[in-house]
């Protein structure tokens, strides 16, 4: 157990060893976006328990539609892709080898943790079923939850591979290169939700997958390329807010930014124009608040957690649902446990789930201590010790 004095010294050590050129604001934005992922999944994802003791996915949003605006705050992938584009631009400019070598290195850094969690669960599933008698329904639910965050890594990897083209687009078109992506998503949304939407094949929506998530990434490239300043950030924020309100009030887009079981439409899979409107607001605000955030993170006690979260980025993304399952699966044997295995359809469930969050965070920390070698093989030091010894660039 670390004492407050030890933690202060550790924070001071991390601060002293941080290179002067390190962009603390960008790292802070990434940390906020990263932590919003498990928080959102833990708050907006619940379970129901069948008569055989199996767990099934459920969401409080199916009952409490008024909670949907919470997803506007917790859906921070726009910021994550913005920071990803910013960091990738700088890394690409500093590369020592060819573009192909740079992309290969990025693929390895992104793919290693994904292969690790996939391999662990591939071995774990038969053990849980045949060795411990965990119901098949629970294992199907667990598989869905574990795989769910991994799609993001795949999309991010593809977009990262397109970084050289994003850089060229920024130099030629500036922020208009991102506007073209927004226009592409708008056209696809018109096709699938417009007057002839019923006649459109279902695969049309997939056309939004790449440009939808690349929008904020391209903004990040333009930001790093000094083609996007404060004036454009104000336009992004105001324009995004106006578009967001118009889509909700005039075109009746779903209010929730995440999928709701039983809903006929979803905003995020693949992204709709509403996701890009929210991303524009988030990106504009992030750029405008950058200097303030940088000054705030000059305080060692605030900066140290940001470093640790960034060093564990892929571990958090890949393993946070495992932390939830580590609590819910054993609880399912005790029957209906409020906030874990009871249906998320009462106010009591919401309060109970909030009370479970510290335990889920603790389980993720424990899992991360064993999972981090899958992200950085050969590194046997703890995350905090490695943070003190050397501040390394985060994986984005």
KOLDO-99550 format. One line per field, with one value per residue (C-alpha): residue in three letters; chain; x, y, z. Coordinates in nm, 4 decimals. Layout:
# KOLDO-99550
r <- [Ala:...]
c <- [A:...]
X <- [X:...]
Y <- [Y:...]
Z <- [Z:...]
//
This chain:
# KOLDO-99550
r <- [Unk:Unk:Unk:Unk:Unk:Unk:Unk:Unk:Unk:Unk:Unk:Unk:Unk:Unk:Unk:Unk:Unk:Unk:Unk:Unk:Unk:Unk:Unk:Unk:Unk:Unk:Unk:Unk:Unk:Unk:Unk:Unk:Unk:Unk:Unk:Unk:Unk:Unk:Unk:Unk:Unk:Unk:Unk:Unk:Unk:Unk:Unk:Unk:Unk:Unk:Unk:Unk:Unk:Unk:Unk:Unk:Unk:Unk:Unk:Unk:Unk:Unk:Unk:Unk:Unk:Unk:Unk:Unk:Unk:Unk:Unk:Unk:Unk:Unk:Unk:Unk:Unk:Unk:Unk:Unk:Unk:Unk:Unk:Unk:Unk:Unk:Unk:Unk:Unk:Unk:Unk:Unk:Unk:Unk:Unk:Unk:Unk:Unk:Unk:Unk:Unk:Unk:Unk:Unk:Unk:Unk:Unk:Unk:Unk:Unk:Unk:Unk:Unk:Unk:Unk:Unk:Unk:Unk:Unk:Unk:Unk:Unk:Unk:Unk:Unk:Unk:Unk:Unk:Unk:Unk:Unk:Unk:Unk:Unk:Unk:Unk:Unk:Unk:Unk:Unk:Unk:Unk:Unk:Unk:Unk:Unk:Unk:Unk:Unk:Unk:Unk:Unk:Unk:Unk:Unk:Unk:Unk:Unk:Unk:Unk:Unk:Unk:Unk:Unk:Unk:Unk:Unk:Unk:Unk:Unk:Unk:Unk:Unk:Unk:Unk:Unk:Unk:Unk:Unk:Unk:Unk:Unk:Unk:Unk:Unk:Unk:Unk:Unk:Unk:Unk:Unk:Unk:Unk:Unk:Unk:Unk:Unk:Unk:Unk:Unk:Unk:Unk:Unk:Unk:Unk:Unk:Unk:Unk:Unk:Unk:Unk:Unk:Unk:Unk:Unk:Unk:Unk:Unk:Unk:Unk:Unk:Unk:Unk:Unk:Unk:Unk:Unk:Unk:Unk:Unk:Unk:Unk:Unk:Unk:Unk:Unk:Unk:Unk:Unk:Unk:Unk:Unk:Unk:Unk:Unk:Unk:Unk:Unk:Unk:Unk:Unk:Unk:Unk:Unk:Unk:Unk:Unk:Unk:Unk:Unk:Unk:Unk:Unk:Unk:Unk:Unk:Unk:Unk:Unk:Unk:Unk:Unk:Unk:Unk:Unk:Unk:Unk:Unk:Unk:Unk:Unk:Unk:Unk:Unk:Unk:Unk:Unk:Unk:Unk:Unk:Unk:Unk:Unk:Unk:Unk:Unk:Unk:Unk:Unk:Unk:Unk:Unk:Unk:Unk:Unk:Unk:Unk:Unk:Unk:Unk:Unk:Unk:Unk:Unk:Unk:Unk:Unk:Unk:Unk:Unk:Unk:Unk:Unk:Unk:Unk:Unk:Unk:Unk:Unk:Unk:Unk:Unk:Unk:Unk:Unk:Unk:Unk:Unk:Unk:Unk:Unk:Unk:Unk:Unk:Unk:Unk:Unk:Unk:Unk:Unk:Unk:Unk:Unk:Unk:Unk:Unk:Unk:Unk:Unk:Unk:Unk:Unk:Unk:Unk:Unk:Unk:Unk:Unk:Unk:Unk:Unk:Unk:Unk:Unk:Unk:Unk:Unk:Unk:Unk:Unk:Unk:Unk:Unk:Unk:Unk:Unk:Unk:Unk:Unk:Unk:Unk:Unk:Unk:Unk:Unk:Unk]
c <- [A:A:A:A:A:A:A:A:A:A:A:A:A:A:A:A:A:A:A:A:A:A:A:A:A:A:A:A:A:A:A:A:A:A:A:A:A:A:A:A:A:A:A:A:A:A:A:A:A:A:A:A:A:A:A:A:A:A:A:A:A:A:A:A:A:A:A:A:A:A:A:A:A:A:A:A:A:A:A:A:A:A:A:A:A:A:A:A:A:A:A:A:A:A:A:A:A:A:A:A:A:A:A:A:A:A:A:A:A:A:A:A:A:A:A:A:A:A:A:A:A:A:A:A:A:A:A:A:A:A:A:A:A:A:A:A:A:A:A:A:A:A:A:A:A:A:A:A:A:A:A:A:A:A:A:A:A:A:A:A:A:A:A:A:A:A:A:A:A:A:A:A:A:A:A:A:A:A:A:A:A:A:A:A:A:A:A:A:A:A:A:A:A:A:A:A:A:A:A:A:A:A:A:A:A:A:A:A:A:A:A:A:A:A:A:A:A:A:A:A:A:A:A:A:A:A:A:A:A:A:A:A:A:A:A:A:A:A:A:A:A:A:A:A:A:A:A:A:A:A:A:A:A:A:A:A:A:A:A:A:A:A:A:A:A:A:A:A:A:A:A:A:A:A:A:A:A:A:A:A:A:A:A:A:A:A:A:A:A:A:A:A:A:A:A:A:A:A:A:A:A:A:A:A:A:A:A:A:A:A:A:A:A:A:A:A:A:A:A:A:A:A:A:A:A:A:A:A:A:A:A:A:A:A:A:A:A:A:A:A:A:A:A:A:A:A:A:A:A:A:A:A:A:A:A:A:A:A:A:A:A:A:A:A:A:A:A:A:A:A:A:A:A:A:A:A:A:A:A:A:A:A:A:A:A:A:A:A:A:A:A:A:A:A:A:A]
X <- [0.0000:0.1525:0.1385:0.0368:0.3988:0.5201:0.2604:0.3634:0.7287:0.6334:0.4343:0.7264:0.9596:0.7328:0.7054:1.0827:1.1482:0.8893:1.0627:1.0083:0.8672:0.5942:0.2503:0.0716:-0.2601:-0.2812:-0.1897:-0.4517:-0.7197:-0.6252:-0.6466:-0.9934:-1.1121:-0.9631:-1.1233:-1.4617:-1.4666:-1.4823:-1.6947:-1.9506:-1.9584:-1.9856:-2.2642:-2.4694:-2.4225:-2.6095:-2.7250:-3.0372:-3.0329:-3.2324:-3.3813:-3.0739:-2.8390:-2.7118:-2.6281:-2.7670:-2.6789:-2.9165:-2.9036:-3.0652:-3.1250:-3.3986:-3.6007:-3.4592:-3.4510:-3.4020:-3.0496:-2.9463:-2.7782:-2.5243:-2.3950:-2.3111:-2.0514:-1.9262:-1.9005:-1.5533:-1.4241:-1.4197:-1.1539:-0.9653:-0.9456:-0.8573:-0.5624:-0.4748:-0.4501:-0.2463:0.0003:0.0255:0.1104:0.3978:0.5206:0.5002:0.7005:0.9690:0.9948:1.3422:1.2405:0.9922:0.6181:0.5653:0.7982:0.6184:0.2779:0.4074:0.5353:0.1975:0.0188:0.2403:0.1786:-0.1972:-0.2256:-0.0194:-0.2653:-0.5624:-0.4037:-0.3226:-0.6768:-0.8159:-0.5775:-0.6494:-1.0253:-0.9961:-0.8254:-1.0522:-1.3909:-1.3648:-1.2210:-1.5111:-1.7697:-1.6381:-1.4309:-1.6424:-1.9853:-2.0459:-2.3690:-2.3334:-2.5527:-2.3060:-2.0140:-2.1901:-2.2530:-1.8924:-1.7614:-1.9727:-1.8543:-1.4871:-1.4931:-1.7027:-1.4179:-1.1817:-1.3659:-1.2443:-0.8811:-0.9334:-1.0899:-0.8197:-0.5487:-0.6940:-0.7191:-0.3633:-0.2446:-0.4006:-0.2006:0.0270:-0.2826:-0.4338:-0.1155:-0.1310:-0.4992:-0.4249:-0.1513:-0.3711:-0.7130:-0.6614:-0.9761:-1.1827:-1.0363:-1.2392:-1.5461:-1.5440:-1.5647:-1.8601:-2.0301:-1.9783:-2.1490:-2.4349:-2.4963:-2.5050:-2.7396:-2.9718:-2.9717:-3.0544:-3.2884:-3.4323:-3.7503:-3.6040:-3.4401:-3.6660:-3.5406:-3.1740:-2.9771:-2.8628:-2.4941:-2.5205:-2.4730:-2.1294:-2.0081:-2.0046:-1.7652:-1.4356:-1.5189:-1.7291:-1.4417:-1.1765:-1.3430:-1.1962:-0.8664:-0.8306:-0.9064:-0.6237:-0.3831:-0.4834:-0.4381:-0.0850:-0.0128:-0.1036:-0.3880:-0.6546:-0.6461:-0.8709:-1.0980:-1.1709:-1.2168:-1.4898:-1.6587:-1.6301:-1.7915:-2.0726:-2.1412:-2.1329:-2.3756:-2.6171:-2.6021:-2.6465:-2.9602:-3.1020:-3.0540:-3.2216:-3.5141:-3.5882:-3.4725:-3.5433:-3.2106:-3.1844:-3.0876:-2.8471:-2.4953:-2.4677:-2.6818:-3.0012:-3.1314:-3.4487:-3.4026:-3.4450:-3.1725:-2.8348:-2.5922:-2.2623:-2.2600:-2.1704:-2.1450:-2.4252:-2.4028:-2.5007:-2.1753:-1.9760:-2.1708:-2.0852:-1.7230:-1.7051:-1.8231:-1.5782:-1.2857:-1.3553:-1.3743:-1.0568:-0.8556:-0.9847:-0.9137:-0.5708:-0.3672:-0.5703:-0.5390:-0.1630:-0.1250:-0.3383:-0.1274:0.1875:0.0911:0.2754:-0.0144:-0.2447:0.0139:0.1206:-0.2194:-0.2289:0.1078:0.0028:-0.3277:-0.1515:0.1054:-0.1818:-0.4005:-0.4402:-0.4688:-0.7619:-0.9339:-0.8872:-0.9523:-1.2102:-1.5013:-1.3147:-1.3131:-1.6927:-1.7306:-1.4946:-1.7504:-2.0742:-2.0053:-1.9302:-2.2229:-2.4583:-2.4175:-2.5613:-2.8742:-2.9925:-2.7281:-2.8407:-2.6422:-2.4706:-2.7139:-3.0516:-3.2273:-3.1216:-3.4767:-3.5008:-3.3467:-3.2084:-3.0035:-2.8421:-2.7423:-2.6157:-2.4083:-2.2522:-2.1548:-1.9903:-1.7689:-1.4786:-1.4667:-1.4700:-1.1874:-0.9902:-1.0412:-0.9179:-0.6038:-0.5377:-0.6003:-0.3799:-0.0835:-0.0948:-0.2089:0.0470:0.3222:0.0933:0.1133:0.4862:0.6592:0.9883:0.9030:0.8777:0.8641:0.5361:0.3521:0.4301:0.7974:0.8336:0.6625:0.9280:1.2178:1.1175:0.8200:0.7388:0.5027:0.1523:0.0234:-0.2103]
Y <- [0.0000:0.3296:0.6168:0.9687:1.0817:0.7996:0.8860:1.2510:1.1516:0.9144:1.1907:1.4295:1.1681:1.1191:1.4946:1.5467:1.2761:1.4016:1.5498:1.9228:1.8674:1.6331:1.7728:1.7257:1.8571:1.5996:1.3200:1.4511:1.4471:1.0907:0.9825:1.1353:0.9618:0.6309:0.6388:0.7260:0.3907:0.1608:0.4127:0.4191:0.0430:-0.0179:0.2378:0.1700:-0.2073:-0.4449:-0.8041:-1.0101:-1.3567:-1.6398:-1.9374:-2.1455:-1.8939:-1.7557:-1.3898:-1.1881:-0.8354:-0.5532:-0.1760:0.0755:0.2957:0.0556:0.1613:0.5023:0.6832:1.0107:0.8935:0.8964:1.2417:1.0814:0.8983:1.2367:1.2857:0.9275:0.8838:1.0364:0.8475:1.1776:1.3078:0.9787:0.9895:1.3611:1.2932:0.9835:1.1865:1.4543:1.2033:0.9983:1.3064:1.3963:1.0372:1.0000:1.3185:1.1950:0.8458:0.7207:0.4491:0.4222:0.4794:0.1032:0.0407:0.3059:0.1503:-0.1995:-0.0775:0.0740:-0.2469:-0.4474:-0.2124:-0.2237:-0.5912:-0.7482:-0.6654:-0.7717:-1.1084:-1.1417:-1.0923:-1.3080:-1.5933:-1.5751:-1.5898:-1.8659:-2.0773:-1.9572:-2.0292:-2.4111:-2.4152:-2.2094:-2.4232:-2.7772:-2.7312:-2.4927:-2.5429:-2.1804:-2.1701:-2.1397:-1.8274:-1.6552:-1.7501:-1.6153:-1.2895:-1.2778:-1.3374:-1.0512:-0.8118:-0.9010:-0.8726:-0.5541:-0.3072:-0.4834:-0.3610:-0.0154:-0.1279:-0.2747:0.0448:0.2541:0.0367:0.0811:0.4571:0.4683:0.2944:0.5806:0.8447:0.9283:1.0108:1.2080:1.4174:1.4882:1.5812:1.8208:1.9964:2.0383:2.1059:2.1848:2.1317:2.0954:1.7447:1.6563:1.8360:1.6023:1.3046:1.4629:1.5176:1.1528:1.0412:1.2851:1.1323:0.7786:0.8862:1.0411:0.7174:0.4977:0.7344:0.9440:0.8915:0.5887:0.4337:0.1286:0.0378:0.0605:-0.2576:-0.2959:-0.2867:0.0812:0.1804:0.0131:0.2858:0.5184:0.3045:0.4439:0.8098:0.8344:0.7532:0.9112:1.2541:1.3371:1.1666:1.3950:1.6945:1.5788:1.5590:1.9108:2.0322:1.8934:2.0286:2.3771:2.3973:2.4150:2.7015:2.8580:3.0313:2.7059:2.5372:2.7889:2.7154:2.3429:2.3725:2.6050:2.4269:2.0864:2.1981:2.3429:2.0269:1.8096:1.9961:1.9926:1.6181:1.5475:1.7902:1.8040:1.4643:1.2607:1.0808:0.8468:1.0418:0.7785:0.7710:0.4000:0.1105:0.0369:-0.3233:-0.3465:-0.0090:-0.0059:0.2548:0.3158:0.6048:0.4290:0.1002:0.2313:0.6032:0.8306:1.2013:1.2688:1.1053:1.3401:1.6430:1.5451:1.4809:1.8296:1.9830:1.7743:1.8456:2.2178:2.2297:2.0213:2.2530:2.5642:2.4234:2.2877:2.5637:2.5582:2.1826:2.2015:2.4472:2.2297:1.9233:2.1039:1.9906:1.6608:1.5036:1.5528:1.4638:1.1264:0.9547:1.0809:0.9163:0.5874:0.5771:0.6510:0.3773:0.1329:0.2521:-0.0756:-0.2750:-0.0579:-0.0890:-0.4642:-0.5777:-0.3489:-0.5747:-0.8679:-0.6756:-0.6422:-1.0135:-1.1004:-0.9472:-1.0489:-1.4153:-1.5219:-1.3069:-1.4943:-1.8040:-1.6069:-1.5225:-1.1684:-0.9310:-0.5650:-0.3687:-0.6765:-0.9510:-0.7821:-0.6282:-0.2634:-0.1314:0.0479:0.3528:0.1183:-0.0596:0.2690:0.3495:-0.0046:0.0006:0.3309:0.1642:-0.1215:0.1077:0.1227:-0.2588:-0.2805:-0.0267:-0.2259:-0.5482:-0.3749:-0.2614:-0.6183:-0.7623:-0.4951:-0.5997:-0.9436:-0.8313:-0.5556:-0.8010:-0.8897:-0.5247:-0.4805:-0.8222:-0.8371:-0.5424:-0.6850:-0.3539:-0.2250:0.0508:0.3128:0.2181:0.2281:0.5665:0.6958:0.5404:0.6718:0.8465:0.6665:0.7778:0.6306:0.3882:0.6232]
Z <- [0.0000:-0.1101:0.1388:0.0261:0.0664:-0.1585:-0.4225:-0.4153:-0.4621:-0.7416:-0.9128:-0.8784:-1.0295:-1.3289:-1.3756:-1.3617:-1.6196:-1.8655:-2.1715:-2.2151:-2.5651:-2.4384:-2.5246:-2.1933:-2.3181:-2.5977:-2.3548:-2.1140:-2.3832:-2.4724:-2.1089:-2.0739:-2.3901:-2.2761:-1.9320:-2.0826:-2.2651:-1.9587:-1.7695:-2.0505:-2.0935:-1.7197:-1.6708:-1.9832:-2.0038:-1.7781:-1.7630:-1.7140:-1.5575:-1.7165:-1.5343:-1.6103:-1.4508:-1.7828:-1.8313:-2.1214:-2.2322:-2.1408:-2.1163:-1.8811:-2.1870:-2.2996:-1.9928:-1.9083:-2.2408:-2.0546:-1.9659:-2.3337:-2.3087:-2.0734:-2.3798:-2.5373:-2.2661:-2.2512:-2.6292:-2.6662:-2.9682:-3.1554:-2.9163:-2.9304:-3.3097:-3.3021:-3.0722:-3.2735:-3.5937:-3.4184:-3.2709:-3.5886:-3.7920:-3.5595:-3.5429:-3.9196:-3.9704:-3.7266:-3.8746:-3.9652:-4.2096:-4.4929:-4.4631:-4.4887:-4.1949:-3.9907:-4.0640:-3.9832:-3.6479:-3.5695:-3.6651:-3.4316:-3.1396:-3.1968:-3.2851:-3.0071:-2.7232:-2.9383:-3.0106:-2.6412:-2.5119:-2.7934:-2.7124:-2.3390:-2.3897:-2.6521:-2.3842:-2.1058:-2.2662:-2.2779:-1.9248:-1.7941:-1.9724:-1.9308:-1.6182:-1.4140:-1.5688:-1.6676:-1.8769:-2.2535:-2.2524:-2.0196:-2.2419:-2.5510:-2.3679:-2.2473:-2.5996:-2.7342:-2.4654:-2.5046:-2.8840:-2.8805:-2.8108:-3.0520:-3.3636:-3.2716:-3.2830:-3.6298:-3.7651:-3.6001:-3.7561:-4.1064:-4.0615:-3.9250:-4.2407:-4.4390:-4.2486:-4.5473:-4.7532:-4.4652:-4.4504:-4.8244:-4.7978:-4.5120:-4.7092:-5.0148:-4.8631:-4.4961:-4.2825:-4.5987:-4.6252:-4.3147:-4.4503:-4.7514:-4.5162:-4.3365:-4.6708:-4.7605:-4.4396:-4.5018:-4.8461:-4.7074:-4.4270:-4.6858:-4.8821:-4.5826:-4.3938:-4.6789:-4.8809:-5.0607:-4.7565:-4.7584:-5.1051:-5.0100:-4.9332:-4.5729:-4.6691:-4.7675:-4.4028:-4.4015:-4.6378:-4.3364:-4.1354:-4.2639:-4.3407:-4.0243:-3.7890:-4.0112:-3.9801:-3.6373:-3.7265:-4.0280:-3.8073:-3.5801:-3.8739:-3.9801:-3.6229:-3.6025:-3.9506:-3.8233:-4.0727:-3.8022:-3.5537:-3.2931:-3.5430:-3.7209:-3.3831:-3.2961:-3.6293:-3.5638:-3.2232:-3.3290:-3.6576:-3.4926:-3.2209:-3.4795:-3.6892:-3.3798:-3.2735:-3.6269:-3.6676:-3.3341:-3.3594:-3.7311:-3.8576:-3.5418:-3.5130:-3.2114:-2.9012:-2.7695:-2.9083:-2.8262:-2.9390:-2.7433:-2.7464:-2.9544:-3.1266:-3.5053:-3.5593:-3.4026:-3.4324:-3.3769:-3.5696:-3.8211:-3.7335:-3.8429:-3.9187:-3.5559:-3.4387:-3.6612:-3.5341:-3.1767:-3.2776:-3.4294:-3.1015:-2.9001:-3.1312:-3.1380:-2.7587:-2.7202:-2.9444:-2.7685:-2.4214:-2.5061:-2.3430:-2.0230:-1.9977:-2.0568:-1.7699:-1.5431:-1.6164:-1.5084:-1.1591:-1.0945:-0.9005:-1.1990:-1.4621:-1.3146:-1.3628:-1.7222:-1.7927:-1.6346:-1.8258:-2.1552:-2.0943:-2.0365:-2.3238:-2.5118:-2.1907:-2.0804:-2.4177:-2.4479:-2.0905:-1.9285:-2.0239:-1.8717:-1.5433:-1.5616:-1.6341:-1.3489:-1.1151:-1.2897:-1.3701:-1.0093:-0.8914:-1.1252:-0.9063:-0.6156:-0.8122:-0.8617:-0.7290:-0.7478:-1.0046:-1.1467:-1.2458:-1.1961:-1.4948:-1.5462:-1.5351:-1.1998:-1.0388:-0.7743:-1.0408:-1.1443:-0.7859:-0.7296:-1.0501:-0.9438:-0.6153:-0.8089:-1.0180:-0.7668:-0.7564:-1.1368:-1.1540:-0.8973:-1.0929:-1.4085:-1.2263:-1.1092:-1.4553:-1.6113:-1.3971:-1.5582:-1.9047:-1.9634:-2.0692:-2.3606:-2.4649:-2.4029:-2.4027:-2.2158:-1.9904:-1.6385:-1.4567:-1.3215:-1.5013:-1.2375:-1.2184:-1.5967:-1.5970:-1.3568:-1.5469:-1.8876:-2.0361:-2.3589:-2.6356:-2.5984:-2.8603:-3.0410]
//
